[in-house]
Structures are given as C-alpha cells and as structure tokens.
C-alpha cells in the first residue's frame, strides 16, 4: 500500500477514540498520533539498510505485520497511555486493532510476498483471497507515475474513512 489507507485508518481511529471522552489535545494531534501508530509496522523497511532480506522473518511484512506483534505493541501502547492519563484498556484495544488493520490491509495488495500474520507460530506469508489494492513502490520509486496511480487508487478506496474522519462534528448543545 502507499500508506494513504493506513493514514486514513489512523485518522478514523482518532475520531472513534475521542468519542464520549474529554479531549486532552486537538483532533489534529490525535489524528497524527493514531496515523503514526497505524504506520508503525512499516518500520521494518529499516531492515533493508542492514541487509535484512525482504523474505526474512524480520524483513518487510514479516514479524511486524503479525497479529502477535499487533497485540503486544498494542498492550505496550496502552501501558504508555497511562503516562498520559489515558484509559489503558481502551487505548490498548484500539491500538491493537489499528496495528492489526495494517497487516490485514497489506494482505489485500496485489504484490510483495504477503504478510506473516501468524508469526511466531507460522512463517507463511499470507494474502487475502481478493487483492484489490495495488502494491506501492518502496522508497523514492513511490514518487513516480506508478506511485501516483497507487496513491489515487487508495484515496478512492479509503474515501469513506477519510470522510468519516474529516466530517465536521456538531458541538454539544448546538442545534
């Protein structure tokens, strides 16, 4: 994916998280933080610089794209949330869901090696039965005609989440 879909998930998660809660910071800050959480599994691309091959367990879409990683990192984020006086269970659940969505969305792409969803129990890389999302070029290659095509496709596919995230909310007491 070109990451626009992951960012849309993070933005929508910020809206969900803030419902029925007194905001501690702006919606924009929340959207940036949750979008960052949504993108965390792709930190594995740093491994390319250190000679880690794409298909290795610690390679791209390996360990960091597993459901176990999503759960463990989500729990850690929930614990970290306590330092900011955020509800730890609610934060951990949403963080785990957002992180897992990254891997599940990546299985919908039409390229790469798939995602190691069941690591550490199984190193098999999985794709969804239907792969409607074109795989994005990695690195500088993203800034090409192909990268633009993928970005526009993702904007179209994830438009409902973006609309949900950006739709103006009524203030309490407003008619």
Secondary structure, 3 states (H helix, E strand, C coil): CCCHHHHHHHHHHHHHHHCCCCCCCCHHHHHHHHHHHHHHHHHHHHHHHHCCCCCCCCCCCCHHHCHHHHHHHHHHHHHHHHHCCCCHHHHHHHHHHHHHHHHHHHCCECCCCCECCCCCCCCCCECCCCCCECCCCCHHHHCCHHHHHHHHHHHHHCHHHHHHHHCCCCCCCCC
